Amino acid sequence: MLAYGEATGHAHAIADIHVEAYERDVIKERLREFEGHATKAAKSLDLERSHLYKKMRAFGIAPSRRELE
């Protein structure tokens, strides 16, 4: 049997995974919606563009070619 702290720690880890998956999916959807335009996607998410790029790097989401032009 798991001790209380172990059980809640495991539950938090699972919740973190779900939150990260949700954030990744929402970012990808917004980038599709705005045709890869990170500035518009960030604004729609109420994030600074630099913060969006930081999250994209963390989730392995590559910037679109449009952003590199």
ZIFENUR-V353966 format. One record per pair of residues at least 6 apart in sequence whose ideal C-beta (glycine too) atoms are under 8 Angstrom apart, sorted by the first residue. I is the first residue (numbers start at 1). J is the second residue. Records with the same first field share a line. If there is no record, write none. Layout:
I = J / J
This chain:
2 = 10
20 = 59
23 = 55 / 59
24 = 59 / 61
26 = 45
27 = 41 / 45 / 52 / 55 / 56 / 59 / 61
28 = 61
30 = 41 / 44 / 45
31 = 37 / 38 / 41 / 61 / 64
33 = 41 / 44
34 = 40 / 41 / 44
35 = 64 / 66
36 = 63 / 64 / 65 / 66 / 67
37 = 64 / 66 / 67
38 = 49 / 52 / 53 / 56 / 63 / 64 / 67
39 = 49
41 = 52
42 = 48 / 49 / 51 / 52
45 = 52
47 = 55
53 = 63
55 = 61
56 = 62 / 63
